Amino acid sequence: MKNIILLMIALFGLSSYGQVQKGKVLDSDGNPVENAYLMNTNSESHAHTNEFGLFSLDKTVLGNVIKITALGYKKSNFTIVSSDDTIILEDDIFRLNEIVIQPKLSAMNVISKIDLQTTPVNSSQEILRKVPGLFIGQHAGGGKAEQIFLRGFDIDHGTDIAISVDGMPVNMVSHAHGQGYADLHFVIPETVEKIDFGKGTYYANKGDFATAGYVAFQTKDKIEKSSIGLEIGQFNTMRTVGLFNLLGNQKTQSAYIATEYILTDGPFDSPQNFNRINLLGKYSAILSDNSKFSILASRFSSKWDASGQIPQRLIDNGTISRFGSVDDTEGGNTSRTNFSASLSKPIDENTFLKANAFYSNYQFELYSNFTFFLEDPINGDQIKQKENRDIYGMNAELNKKTKLNDIDVLLQFGGGFRADATKDTELSHTLNRRTVLENIKLGDIDESNLFSYLNSEFNFGKLMINPAIRLDYFKFNYQDKLTTDYKTQSESKVKFSPKLNFIYSQNNNLQFFIKSGMGFHSNDARVVVQNSGKQILPTAIGTDIGTIWKPFPKLIVNSALWYLFLEQEFVYVGDAGIIEPSGKSKRMGAELGLRYQLNDWLYFDADANYTYARSIDEPKGQDYIPLAPDFTTTGGLSFQKVNGFSGGIRYRYLKNRPANEDNSIVAKGYFISDLNINYQYKNINFGIAVENIFDTEWNETQFATESRLQNEPESVEEIHFTPGTPFFMKGKITYTF
């Protein structure tokens, strides 16, 4: 009888295919499923769910059958029986054949969800490696922020990549050590739910530092079960981690606490005495109108000793080992306290609002010695970089779907601000960490960035056109405390950044794109006021041409050709307290990525990136950009849930690259492989992880540096490096309850 009624309803609705069906898609725990793909098997109209799990499907009437697919969930067919249905999906393994290539500017973000599931991360450093083509190197054994390489950029610690966590910026403007310094060590990897990334200058909602690209991490709103884990490895390494579900599996609210504690001495001859503690608490709720609200608080603290960068000549003559040091009094300490709140509120079926507010208190103290006795042959060249910072900010975005002459249009209006205030930002010449020999720089910095943007998408069937504009206003204040008179040096600047992108979707398995846009990174406030506001927001102009293709249901291929021009700027060198000009540069390259699922449990992935990077104003042969990588590749095999076993093997390769402008000094490349195996027995997971399984001798970070040892009459310019981790094994056990 029910089938007859549904048939009559369907026949009655044949003349009204203009009807729009609304509804939502949830998982078995009541959480919204984002990016689920729905297709009406009768009219072949289709739609995707938004972040609330809501969808709006054209040409759909009661009785129609809807096919739903979503990554990580079982396929489902659903018959429309009301005007506002709720569809529940069951969890399943990840299958590449369930991926639908969506007409989105960051369509490849879906691979991060696959990579997180098939190859979980177990350190805050590894989460950055989930971005295809991104390489990192550690300067100081885990205490200092990583050096980042992407698209032919030696980004240092974050100058040309915008990094955020839950909408809260990680990059530090006008930092004591370097512009854009981005320390991600306050992130507990087990709490990461999603990695949103994009390369280039094409994203209206990404501003300062988003030249080579951006990475936005999102932490979990809830954890299904509590767990405690212990890891023990070589070099006196120990890590404990705990995630505790505080409210059980409720439908509308959740709360959890996560904590992490790490100790290690590292492989160095002088122990690192490294320790780090992380604590995070998060509460989330789904309100009666389907709004999502969450508040987060976290605390991070770290302290370490470091052996620093060592000159190659001391290794060659046997004076010290690769893990030795010239000045083992280097090291530092840092901490960060975060508070943030976020709200996502649907206004109607076509409109929703997203907003978040945040506050951070950040402390940093670093001792380094790069040149040994070059400047001060008696006391040595140790420096201290120190700052105490408060950060306040807010982001808000209104999303509106509408129609313009039967053209589907998405409009996004966004705006917000960020304010940084530092006290006693310091660069000093020190001895043995305790004695200040000279204050080189000392002052207070106040820096504000107000921004707004309009992003739009016009869908003409298979073609989507995405014009956008962004407006940024910066205010820089600096109070130099080394001058006798009180004076606030001040400058302001406005920046417009237009974008224009085209995405053509032949079908759900093939997409072509052309992206273009202008972006920028800000300069240190001390540069801005000293240079009277000139060339302080250097423009980056980029373009990408590429495809995303599923030639077979279990294979995804992405490729791109790209170009990026960076305008001249003046750079504040935090290690010396001086300003140096940086000329115009160009970078162009090609990228290729593969994701292949051999069967339900075995995955293969690989990414390769080639870049040609040169300074524009320099003569040929003198125009190399130091440390710019020209070829990198990463990949691996991973397996999941095979009789309780999971794991994989991964590699990363970085080719030799120039360390100075004429390529007379070369930074050596490396090929490193890592292995991990886990076994799940009831509620207990046993694991073994091995870094550098072939015990390769490699240099993790390298610089062409001029230095002088205490017994040397003349200085020498050559490679100075931090050694990469040798064969390193650790075991772990995790109990879930």
N, C-alpha and C positions, 0 to 999 in steps of 0.2 A: 504494500500500500504506500509506504514511504517513497519508493522508487517512482511510482506513478505520479505522486504529488510533485516530486522534484522534476520529473519530465514535463509536467504541465507548466510548472513555473519557468523552466528553461525555454519552452516553446513560446510562452507569453512574452519572455524577455528578448526574443530574437530581434524585435524591431527597436530595441532600446539599448543597442550596444554602446551607446554613448555613456552608459552608466559607469560610475567609478566605484570600485569596491575598496573599502578601507578595512584595516585590521592590524594585528600585531603578531609577531613571531617570538616565542619565548623558548628557553631551554627547560629541562625537566625540573630545575630549581627555581624557575620563575624569573630568570634573568633575561633581559632582551638580547636577541641575536642580531647583531649588526651585519650588514652586507649579505644577508640571505637573498638568493635569487628566486623570484617567483615568476612562473609562466602559465598563462591561461591556455590550456590545451585545446580549447574551442576557438578562441579568437587569435591566439599566439601573441597577445599583448604581454608585456613583461615589466617587472619593477624590481627594485632593491629596497631592503629595509634600511632605515636610518639608525642612528645610535640608540634610539629608544625601542628598536624592533618594529617600528611602525611602517606600514606600506600603504600605497595608494595605487590601485591597479585599474587601468582604463579598460573599456569594452568588456566588462565583466558583470554577469547577472547571477542571480540565485540559481543553483544547480550546476554551474560551471565547475570543472575540475581544475585545480591549481597544482602544478608540480613545483615542489620546493627543494632546493639544494643549498647547502651551506657547508663550508669547510669545517670538518670535525663533527658533523652530524649525519644521521642516516637520511637518505632521500625519502621524501614523503609526498603522497598525493592527498589532496584535501578537497572535499566538496563544499562549495560555498552554500551555507544554510541560513545566514543572517547578514545584515548590512554591516556588521562590525565583528568579524570572527577573530578568535584567538587561536593560533596554531602552535602546538607544542612539538618540539623536535627532540629526538633521542640522541644522546652522545654516541659517537662512533670514532673509529680511527681516522687519521687524516689521509685523504685520497686526492691526488692531483687532478683526477678526472672530474672532481666536483667543483674545481675552480672555474669561475666565469670571469673572463677578462672584462672588467668594467670600464666604461668611458669616463675615467677619472684621471686627474693630473698625476696622482701618485698611485697608479694602478699596481705597481710592483710591490707595494707595501704588504700585499697578501703573502709574499714569500717569507717575510719575517716571522709570520705566525707559524708557517711550516717549519722554518729553521729552528725556532724556539722549541717546538714540540719534538722534532727529530734529533736535535742536538742541543740539549739544555746547557745553559751556562752555569758555571759555579764560581765566577769571580766578577767583580765590577768591571775589570778590564775587558773581559770577554764579551760583554754585552755590546760594546762598540764594534767588535769584529763581526757582528751580525749584519752590518751594513756592507753590501757587496762593494769591493774595491777599497775599503777603508783599512789602513794599517795603523798600528800603534806601536810605540816604543816607550819603555820606562826608563827615566833618567836616574831614579834614586830608589830602586827596589820596592816600589809600591807606595811610598809616601807622597811623592810629588805627582802632580797630574801627568798623564801620559802625553808624549809627543805624538801628533796625529798627522798622517799622510793621506791625501785624497785628491784625485784628479790633478796630479802634477804639482800639488801644493805641499811644501813642508809647512803645515799649519801651526807649527810649534805646539802650544797647548790649547789652541782654539781660536786663533785670529780669524780664520775664514770658514768656520763651521759653527752654526747656531745650535746649541744643545739645550734641551729643557727636560724637566721631569714634572709630570702632572701640571703643565702650563707654567711652571716656575723656572726662570732662567738659571742655567748653570754657569755660563760664561761670566767672568768678572771684568767689567770695564775699568780701565785705568788701574790695573792690578800692580802690586808691588813687584812681581816677577816678570809679567808679560801681558800685553793686551789680549783680552779674550780668554784668559786662563780659566780652564774648565775642569774642575776636579769632580769626577763622578763617584768617588769612593764612598760617598754617603748613601749610595744605592745598594740595597741588599738584593742580589740577583734573583733569589727565589720569589721576590715580590713583583717582578716585572711581568706584566700581562701582555703588553703590546709595544712594538717598536715601529713608529711612523718615521719614514725618512724620505728625503728627496735630494737630488743633486742639482746644482745650478742655482740660478737667480730668479726662478719662475713663480714664486709662491708669495701671494700678496700678504698672507698672515705671518710671514717670516721676514724680519727686518734686519737689525744689526747682526753682523757676522755671517749672514746667509749668502755667501758668495760661492764657495765650492759646494755648499749644500747645508742641510739641517738634519738633526736627529732629535725626535721627540719621544721620550719614554713615558709610558703610562703604567702606574702600579695597579695591582689587583684591588678591586673593590671588596672582594671577599675571598676567603680560602675555605675549601670544603671540609678539610680535616686539619687537625693540629699535628705538628711534627717536631722532633728534636733530632739533631744530627751532630756527629763528631767526625772530623777529618784529622788524620795524623800523617805527616810525611817527613821526608828528609830535611836536613838543615834546621832541626828543631822547630818544625812547622806544625802548628795546630790551629784548627778552626772549629768553632762551635756555632751552630745556627739553630734558632728555634722560631717556629711560627705557631701562634696560639689563637684558635678560633674562640672568641669570647661569648658569642650569642647563639651558637649552634646554627643549624641550617634553617633559618627563618626566611620567609618569602619576601618580606619588605625591608628588612634591615640586617646589617651585618657589622661586625667589628672584629678586628684582630690586632695582635701585637707581634712584631717580628724583631728579632735581635741577632746580632752577629758579633763574634769576638775572634780576632786573629792575632797569632803570635808567630814570628819567624826570625831566624838569624840570617837567612839567605845563604848562598854559596860562597860568600865573600870571606877573605882571610880575617878581616875585622868584622865581627858580628854586627848585624843591622840593629839588633835589639828592637825590632819593629813590633808595634802593637796598635791595633785599631779596634774600636768598639762602635757599633751601630745599634740604634734603637729606633723603631718606627711604630706608630700606632695610627690606625685609620678606622673611621666610622663612616658607613654609607647607608643611605636609606632611599627607598622608592616611595614617593609621596602619593597621595590619592589621585592626583592629576597626572600620574606617570612621570613627574619630575624626579630627577636624580640629584641627591645632595650628598656631599661628602666633606669631611674635615680630616686633616692629616697633621700629625706632629712628629718630628724626627730629630734625633741628636746624633752627631758623628764626631769622633775625636780620634786623632792619630798622632803618633810620635815615633821617630826613627833616627838612627844614625846612618851615614852613607859613606861609601868609599869614593864617590865622585867619578868623574871621567878621567881616565888614565891615558898617558901618551904612549903611542906605539913603540917609541924608541926604548922605553924601559922594559917592554916585553921582549923586544928583539935582542937586547944585550943581557937578558936574564936577571936583571936587578929585582924585578917583582914578577909574580905570577899574573895571569889574566884576571884573577880575582883579588889582586892586591890593591894598594892605594898609595897616593902621594900625601894626601891630607885626609886622614880618617876622622877628623873632627867635624866634617860636614854632616848635615842632617837637618832636622827641623821638627815642627809640630804644627798641627792645624786642627780646626774644629768648625762645625757648622750646625746651627740650630734653625729648623724650619717650621713654620706654621702656614697652612694653606687651607682654603675652603673653596669648593666649586659647586656650581649649580647648573644643571641642564634642564630647561623648562619648556615643554611643548605649549605653544599658545593656541594653535589649531592644527588641523591635519597637514597644513602646508607651511607652518611657521614654528620655529623654536629658537630659544635663546640659550647661549652658553656664556658663563662668566666664571672667573676665578680671581681670588685675591690672595696675596702671599706676603710673608715677612721672613727675612733671614738675618741672622747674626753670624758673621763669619770672622774667624781669627786665623792669622797666617804668620809664620815665622820660619824663615829658611836661611841656612848657612851654606855657602858654596865657595869653591875656590877653583876657578877655571884656568888661571894662568900661573899659579903657584908662587913664584918669586919674580915675576916679570916687572911689576910696578914697585914693589917694596921688597928689596933683597934681604932685608933684616927680619921683618915680621911676617912676610908672606902676603898674599893677595886675597885672603878670605873676606867675603862680604856677607852682610846680613840684610835680608829683605823682609820687612814686617809691615803688617797692616791690621786694623780693626775696622770692620765694615758692617753697616746696617743697610739692608735692601728692602724697599717697599714697592709693591706693584699691584696692578690689576689688568685683566684682559676681559673683554666682552665682545660677543659676536651674535648678530641677529641673522638667522637664515630664513629665507623666504622663497618658496616655490610658487611660480605663477605661470600664466600663459600670455603670450603676446602674438595675436594673429595666428593662433594654433601652434605657436612655437613654444616649447617648454623652456622656461627660464628659471635659473637659480640665481638669487641675489644674496650676497653676504656683506653685511655692514659690520665693520669691526673697529675697535679702538681700545686705547688703554694708556698706561703710563708705567714707567719704571724710574725709581729714584734711588741713587746710591750715595751714601755718606760715609767717608772714611776719616779716621782720626789718626794723626801721626803716622801716615804712610812714609816708610823709612827705607833708605838705602845707606848703609854705613860700611866703612872699612873696619874690620874687627880682628881680634887675635884670640884664638882658642875659644870662640863663642862668647867669652865673658867680658873682654875688654873692647870698648869702642874707641878706635884710634882716630876716626874722622867721620863726621856726618857729611855724606855727599848730597843727599836729598832728604828733606823732611818737611812735610806739610799735610794739610787737610784738603780733601777733594770732595766736592759736591757735584754730582752729575745727574741730570734729568733727561729722560727721553719720553716725549708724548707722541703718540702715533694714531693714525686712523687709516682705514683702507676700504676700498670697494672692490669686491671680486664678483664677477658675473659669469654665468655659463648659459650659452644659447644652443639648444639642441635642435638641429635640423635633420632628424632621422639618424643617419649614420655619422653625421658630422657634428662635432661639438666645438664651438668657438668660445674661448675663455679670455676676454679682455679684463684687465684689472689695473688699479692704480693704488699706490701707497704713498702716504705723506708722513714724514718724520720730522720732529722738531727736537733739537738738542740744546741744552744749556750746560756749559762747563764753568765751574768755579774752582779756583785753586788759591790756597793761602800758604805762601812760602814762609816757613817758620825759621829759615836760616837768614832771613833779611832782618834788619834792625827795625824797620817800620812795618806796622800792620797794614796789609793791603790785600784785597781780594781781586785777583786777576780773573776776568770773566770774558767769555765769548759765547755766541749762540750761532746756530746754523739750521737751515731748513733743507730737506732732501725729498725730491720727488722720485719715485721708482715705478715706471710703467711696466706692464707685462702683457704679452699677447701669445696665446697658445692655441694650437689646433690639434684635435684628436679625432681621427677617423676610424670607426669600428666597422670593419667589413662584416663581422659576425661576432659571436661570443668567443671565438678562438683566434681572432686576428685583429690587431690594432696597429695603426700607424700614428705617429705624433710628430709635430714640429713645435718646439717650445722656444720662447724668446723672452728676454726680460733684462731689466737693470736692477742691480742690487748694490750693496756697499758694506764696508765695515768701518766702525768708528775708530778714531785714534785716541791715544791716551790724552787726558786732560792737560798734562804737563806739556805735551806737544802743541796742543790747540792754543793755549794761552801764550806760549813762547813764540809760536809762528803766526800770531795775530789772526787765527781762524782760517788761514789759507791752506788748501789741499789737505783738509782734515777729515773729510768723508769721501775717500776715493771711490769712484764709481766702478763697478764691475758690470760688463755687458756680456751676456752669454746667449748661446743658442744650442739646441739639441735637435737631432733628427734621428728617429729610430722606430723600432717595432717591438711588439710583444706578440708572440705566436705560440699557439698550441697545435703543432702539426699532427700530434697524436694525443689521445686523451690523457696519457700519463707523462707527457713531456711538455715543458714550458721553455721557450727560448726567448731571451730578451737581448736586444742589441741597440747600440746608439753610436752616432758620430756627433762630436760636440766641439764647441769653441768658446773660449772665455778670454776677454780682454780686461786687464786691471789698470786703472789710471794711476798716475804717479802720486806718491804720498810722502810724508815725512814720518818716520817711525821713532818712537821712544824706546831706547835700548835699556831695559830695566836693570841689566847686570852692570851697566857702566854709568847710567844716569845722563846719557847724551842723546842727541837727536841725529839720526842719519837719514839722508834721502833714499827713497826706494823708487826706481824708475818704472816706466810703463812696462808691462809684461803681457805676453800672449801664451795661451795654452790651448792645445787642440788634441783630440784623442779619439779612441774607439773603445767600446766596451762590448763584451759578449758574456752572457750568463746562461747556464743550463740548470734545470731542475728536472730530474727523471726518477720516477718511481718504478723500480724493477718489478716489485710485487707489493702485496699489502704491508710488508714489514721492512723492505729494503729500499733505501733512498740514496740517490747520487746527486751531488751538486758541484758546480764549478763556476768560477767567475774569473775572467781575464780582462786586464785593463792596460791599454797602451797610451802614453801621453808624450807629446812633444812640447816642451816648455822652454821659452827663451825670453830674455830681456830685449825690449824693442830698441832702445836707444844705444846699446853697446855694439861695437864692431863684432863681426863674425869671429868666432873662436874665443871671444871674451864675454859671450852673452849667455853662458849657462847659468841656470838658476840653482844655487847650491842646495843640495839634498832633495831636489825635486825628483821623485821616482818616475822612470819612464816605462817600466813594465812590472806589473804585479799580477799574481794569480793565487787564488785560494780554492779549496774544494775538499771533498771527502765523501766517504761512504758511511752511512749510519743505518742501524737496524733497531726495530722496536718490537718489544713484547713477543719474543720467540722463546716459548717455554720458560717465561720469566726473565729472560736475558734481554738486555738492550745495551747499546753503546755505539762506538764508531771509531774511525780513524780519519784524521784531518791533516791537511798540509797547508802551508803558506810559503810563497816564494816572492822575494823582493830582489830585483836585479841590481847589479852594480850601478852606482849613480854618481854624478859629479859632486864633489864636496866644496869646490870653489868655482869661481867664474870662468876660468880657462880650462877646467877639467884636468889640471895637472895633479890634483889630489883626488883620489877616488874613494868613496865610501863603499865598502864591500857589501855585496848582497848575501842572501842566505836562503836556504831551503830547510824548513823545520816541519817535523811531523809530530802529532800528538795522538794519544790513544786513550780511550776510556771504555770500561766494561762494567755493567751493573747487573745485579741479580735481585729480583723481587721475590721474597718468600713471606707470604701472608702480609703482615704489617711492617715487615723489616726489609730495607733495601741495603744491599752490600755493594760497594763499588771500589774500583781501582782506577786511578787516573795517572797517566804518565805523560809528562811534557818532554819534548825533545827525545823521542824514543831511540834515535840513532846517535845520541850524545854528540851532536854536531857542535863544532866550535864556531860561534857566531857573535857578531857585535850588534847589540840591540839598538843603541843610539850612537851616532857618530857625528863628529864635527871637525872641520879644519880649523884648528886653533893655534895661535902663537903663544908659546909658553916658555918659561925658563925655570930650570931646577936650581936648587940652592948652590950646587957646585958647578954650574955651567956658566962660562963667560959670556955666551951669546944665546939669544933666544932661538927657538926652532918652531917652524910652522909645519904641522903634520896632523894626521888623524889622532884625535882623542876620542875615546869610546867608553861606553858602559857595556860590560860583557853580558851576553844573553845567558839565560838559564841553561845549565847543563842537564843531563839526564836527571829527571826529578820525578819521584814516585810518591804517591800518597794514597792511603786507603781511607774509606769512609763508611759509616753506617748511619742509617736514618730510620727512626721509628715513627710510624704514623698512628695516630689514635683519634 
